[in-house]
């Protein structure tokens, strides 16, 4: 009698586990998911020195960048595989060692941004053999100078040892049938540090030297008739002039008196005529 309730509980728990994914399988918040665009591109390939052209179809997957910013190199992923049973054959001379695939994407809608280019490595191929497309993703590089929105489409693919001298050139034959995929160039955060403003250092002028002149005032002694004698300080001594020392007229008067007394004494000592 107790088995049925236990079985029901087990079934209910199992159903909840199936309906609710574990927490570890959840997509982390804020994770950016790349946008993958797929299109069938028809190419007509011309081989140097060969008159016959080859028509092929390639399934191209473009992976759009999700955080492109101006003045920073961005990457558009390119992945190609042959479609509808078509393949590209190597010429009678084969493909030499060092031959590479040069893949392009056309970009329109933004001035100065027209294409992205990438390089994929290839192995040497014998004459008449199928030229394998790179198994790894080819990174198409480009740089935008402004923010905005552009559209991207698959473009030409070339084969050769140098991008400027390809031995096989494949041009798109159905450009109007291709889907255009949006490419957003964000504004981005500026990393340029602001230039600090340097204030001019004020010039401190030294104060002009000052000369302090002190003047001492002393009271005259009792014989100076109450006059005040000023002695300048901080300069050359100039003397007191007529105001220094006792009055000179006293010495003159005393001298005259001494001379008069001398003359009188001489006159008294002079003998009188007639006395013997």
C-alpha positions in Angstrom: 0.0 0.0 0.0 2.9 2.4 0.5 4.7 1.6 -2.8 2.4 3.7 -5.0 2.9 7.0 -3.3 6.6 6.5 -3.4 6.6 5.8 -7.1 4.5 8.8 -7.8 6.9 11.1 -6.0 9.8 9.6 -7.9 8.0 10.2 -11.2 7.2 13.8 -10.3 10.8 14.5 -9.3 12.1 13.1 -12.6 9.6 15.2 -14.6 10.8 18.3 -12.8 14.5 17.5 -13.6 13.6 17.0 -17.3 11.7 20.2 -17.5 14.1 22.4 -15.5 17.7 22.5 -16.8 20.4 22.5 -14.2 21.7 25.9 -13.0 25.1 25.2 -14.5 23.6 24.9 -18.0 22.1 28.4 -17.9 23.6 31.1 -20.2 25.5 33.6 -18.0 23.9 37.0 -18.0 25.5 39.6 -20.3 27.1 37.0 -22.5 27.4 38.1 -26.1 26.4 35.6 -28.8 27.9 36.0 -32.3 25.6 36.3 -35.3 26.3 33.6 -37.9 24.9 34.3 -41.4 24.8 31.6 -44.2 24.5 32.1 -47.9 25.1 30.2 -51.1 27.5 32.2 -53.3 27.9 31.4 -57.0 31.5 31.9 -58.3 33.0 32.0 -61.8 36.7 31.2 -61.4 39.5 32.2 -63.9 42.9 30.4 -63.9 45.9 32.2 -65.2 47.0 30.8 -68.5 43.8 28.7 -68.9 40.9 29.7 -71.2 38.3 27.5 -69.7 36.5 28.9 -66.6 35.0 27.0 -63.8 31.6 27.7 -62.1 31.3 26.6 -58.5 28.9 27.2 -55.6 30.2 27.8 -52.0 28.2 27.8 -48.8 29.7 30.8 -46.9 29.1 31.4 -43.2 29.9 34.9 -42.0 30.2 35.5 -38.2 29.6 39.1 -37.4 31.4 40.8 -34.5 29.3 41.8 -31.6 31.4 44.6 -30.0 33.0 46.5 -32.9 34.2 50.0 -32.1 35.8 52.8 -34.2 39.6 52.8 -34.7 39.8 49.2 -33.4 40.5 46.3 -35.7 37.5 43.9 -35.9 37.1 40.4 -37.2 34.5 38.8 -39.4 34.7 35.0 -39.4 34.6 33.3 -42.9 33.8 29.6 -43.3 33.3 28.0 -46.7 32.3 24.6 -48.1 31.4 23.5 -51.6 27.7 23.3 -52.4 25.4 21.4 -54.9 28.2 19.0 -55.8 30.5 21.6 -57.4 34.2 21.7 -56.7 37.2 23.8 -57.9 39.9 21.8 -59.7 43.6 22.6 -59.7 45.1 23.6 -63.1 47.5 21.4 -65.1 50.4 22.9 -63.2 48.8 22.1 -59.9 49.0 24.3 -56.8 52.4 25.0 -55.4 53.4 24.7 -51.8 52.6 28.0 -50.0 49.4 28.7 -52.0 46.8 30.4 -49.8 43.1 31.3 -50.0 42.3 35.0 -49.9 38.7 35.5 -48.8 36.9 38.9 -49.0 33.7 40.4 -47.7 32.1 43.5 -49.1 30.9 46.2 -46.7 28.6 49.1 -47.7 26.7 51.8 -45.9 29.7 53.5 -44.1 32.1 55.9 -45.8 35.7 54.6 -45.8 34.7 51.0 -44.9 34.4 48.9 -48.1 35.8 45.4 -47.4 37.4 42.9 -45.0 40.2 40.5 -46.0 41.5 37.3 -44.5 44.0 34.6 -45.4 43.6 30.8 -45.1 46.4 28.2 -45.5 46.2 25.4 -48.1 48.2 22.2 -48.9 49.8 21.6 -52.2 47.4 20.1 -54.8 48.2 17.9 -57.8 46.9 18.8 -61.2 43.2 18.1 -61.8 42.6 17.5 -58.1 39.9 19.3 -56.0 41.3 22.3 -54.2 40.1 21.9 -50.6 38.8 24.9 -48.8 40.3 25.7 -45.4 38.7 23.6 -42.6 39.4 26.3 -40.0 37.7 29.6 -39.9 39.3 32.4 -41.8 39.4 35.7 -40.0 38.6 38.7 -42.2 40.1 41.8 -40.7 39.0 45.5 -41.1 38.8 48.7 -39.1 36.1 51.3 -39.1 36.9 55.0 -38.4 33.3 56.0 -37.4 30.4 54.6 -35.6 27.2 53.5 -37.3 25.6 50.6 -39.1 26.8 48.9 -42.3 25.8 45.8 -44.3 28.0 42.9 -45.1 27.9 40.3 -48.0 30.3 37.6 -49.1 32.7 38.7 -51.8 35.4 37.2 -54.0 37.9 34.4 -53.2 41.3 34.1 -54.7 44.1 31.5 -54.7 47.8 32.1 -55.0 51.1 32.7 -53.2 50.6 36.5 -53.1 47.4 38.5 -52.7 48.5 40.9 -55.5 49.2 38.1 -58.0 46.6 35.3 -57.6 46.8 32.3 -59.9 43.0 31.6 -59.6 40.4 34.4 -59.2 36.7 33.6 -58.4 34.2 36.5 -58.8 30.7 36.5 -57.4 28.0 35.9 -60.1 24.8 36.5 -58.0 25.5 39.6 -55.8 21.9 40.7 -56.0 20.6 37.4 -54.6 22.9 37.4 -51.6 21.5 38.3 -48.2 22.9 41.5 -46.6 23.8 41.2 -42.9 24.0 44.2 -40.5 27.3 45.2 -38.9 27.0 47.6 -36.0 29.9 49.9 -35.1 29.4 51.2 -31.5 30.7 54.4 -30.2 33.0 52.8 -27.7 34.5 54.3 -24.6 37.3 56.8 -25.0 40.6 55.8 -23.4 42.3 59.1 -23.9 43.2 60.7 -20.6 42.3 64.4 -20.3 45.2 66.7 -20.6 45.8 68.4 -17.2 45.7 72.1 -17.1 48.9 73.6 -15.7 48.4 76.9 -14.1 51.3 79.3 -14.4 53.5 79.6 -11.3 53.1 83.1 -9.9 56.4 85.0 -9.7 57.2 86.0 -6.2 59.0 89.4 -6.2 61.4 90.0 -3.4 60.4 93.0 -1.3 62.5 96.1 -1.8 65.0 96.7 1.0 64.1 99.3 3.5 66.4 101.5 5.5 65.5 102.2 9.1 66.8 105.5 10.4 66.7 105.9 14.2 67.0 109.3 15.7 68.0 109.6 19.4 66.8 112.7 21.3 68.7 113.6 24.5 68.2 116.4 26.9 70.9 119.1 27.1 73.0 119.4 30.2 72.2 122.3 32.6 74.8 124.7 31.0 73.3 124.3 27.5 70.6 126.9 28.3 67.8 124.3 28.0 68.4 123.6 24.3 68.0 120.2 22.8 70.9 118.5 21.1 69.9 116.2 18.2 72.4 113.5 17.3 71.6 111.8 13.9 71.9 108.0 13.9 72.5 105.8 10.9 74.5 108.5 9.0 77.8 110.4 9.1 78.3 112.6 12.1 77.9 116.2 10.9 78.8 118.1 14.1 76.7 120.4 16.2 77.7 123.7 14.5 77.0 126.8 16.5 74.8 125.0 18.9 77.6 122.7 20.3 79.6 123.6 23.5 79.6 126.9 25.5 79.2 130.3 23.9 82.5 131.6 22.3 81.8 135.2 23.2 82.7 134.5 26.9 86.2 133.4 25.8 86.6 136.6 23.7 85.6 138.8 26.6 87.9 137.0 29.1 90.8 137.5 26.6 90.1 141.2 26.2 90.1 141.6 30.0 93.4 139.7 30.4 95.0 141.9 27.7 93.7 145.1 29.3 95.1 144.0 32.7 98.5 143.3 31.2 98.7 146.6 29.5 97.7 148.4 32.8 100.3 146.5 34.8 103.0 147.4 32.3 102.0 151.1 32.5 102.2 151.1 36.3 105.6 149.6 36.3 107.0 152.1 33.8 109.3 154.7 35.7 108.2 158.3 35.9 110.6 160.8 34.4 112.3 163.1 36.9 112.5 160.6 39.7 115.9 159.3 40.5 
